[in-house]
Amino acid sequence: MTLKNKHIVLGISGSIAAYKAASLARLLIKAGAEVQIVITPSGKEFITPVTLSTLTGKPVVSEFFTANDGTWHSHVDLGQWADLMLIAPATASTLGKMANGIADNMLITTYMSMKAPVIVAPAMDLDMFAHPATTKNLDILRSYGNIIIEPASGELASHLIGKGRMEEPENILALVEDFFSKQSILSKKKILITAGPTYEKIDPVRFIGNYSSGKMGFSLAEECAVRGAEVTLVAGPVSLKVNHPNITRIDVESAEEMYNASIKVFPSMDTAILCAAVADFRPAEQYEEKVKRGGDILNISLVPNKDIAASLGKMKKANQLLVGFALETNDEESNALKKIVKKNLDFIVLNSLNDAGAGFKYDTNKIAIINRNGERIDFALKSKKEVASDIIDETFR
Ligand code: PMT
């Protein structure tokens, strides 16, 4: 009974895949969950509420009011009751309404009132799935912290072959079980994550910076938040957005500001993952006015910045975990091992600029995780989201 005592709101929208929602409801209940179905008006064209309520033992919720007695169905109560909202199948129209807050049916109002995590299993024809509007809506939903179960490829109801089939109920159940088991490990853990570059000011218009986009650190923050952790994300200057309610973002610009923010919050954290590309040096002097051309050479003296990781390493208590990154161009492993010792880290995540698709700016990364005993696990090139998941799995193993 892996889902014992779990309250799951199962949202069903109008797709032929709605017939699979009946098996899904049955599997969730067999695994111990209590399931409340919320269905859109067009969902009811594909599967009857009688079938669904017989399986769940609860009346299906579809309208805002019961027609005969005017009873109001509270989407707010459902939002507070649920441990998880699973929307399967989610049509293109439902995804669009979720992404844009068009609350014109009970499923969307429930979604918008939801306090619990949301998992979405899209189902539609291949061209609709490939349409830029769907891609954009899915990206928006991911940015809200929703988890998307990619549809499978195969023969669709239209007899066309391609991507758009809702994932099979057995696989969705496995994902839900995996989600809850990971959540139980991270739930309520306080995690500090640093991300992005730092800018070290030369004058009011120029700075010394680096190529970090923040993608790796933000993926880590989102992964931890989705798994139930309370994340403090100290972010250097990046253009990325976060919307997950479990993430508190502190924006900083310079290494000194990142140092001050990190030192302040670290004592109340369980774990810190230091992914930021922090400038090791800053100009000794900052010019008050824009430096003008003149002469051949402008010399800028640099002074060292404080090492955030090493400072947290000194403050670290026995019950705290400290994970650093090493971005290397040569002698990768020996440099990473030196950093573990120098900064008193528990693990280091090594990425090398010699690996194609790894490091700055890419949506992918290729890492190795090395512990204090020098034990090393290598991972394949993956999306930064998947890399974040591997790092969190290893950190909290
Ligand atoms: O942001 P992206 O474009 O997605 O790119 C991701 C990344 C390449 C920036 C990321 O994966 C990464 O490798 N981050 C660490 C980059 C780095 O500065 O590495 P380092 O080897 O110089 O530093 C070692 C560790 O000490 C890091 O954990 C770093 O955050 C920390 N450090 C470094 C200097 C300093 N003054 N204070 C620190 O805390």
Boltz pocket constraint, residues with backbone or C-beta under 6 A from the ligand:
constraints:
  - pocket:
      binder: B
      contacts: [[A, 194], [A, 196], [A, 197], [A, 211], [A, 212], [A, 213], [A, 214], [A, 215], [A, 216], [A, 217], [A, 255], [A, 274], [A, 275], [A, 276], [A, 277], [A, 278], [A, 279], [A, 280], [A, 305], [A, 306], [A, 307], [A, 308], [A, 309], [A, 310], [A, 323], [A, 324], [A, 325], [A, 326], [A, 327], [A, 328], [A, 339], [A, 349], [A, 351], [A, 359], [A, 360], [A, 361], [A, 362]]
      max_distance: 6.0
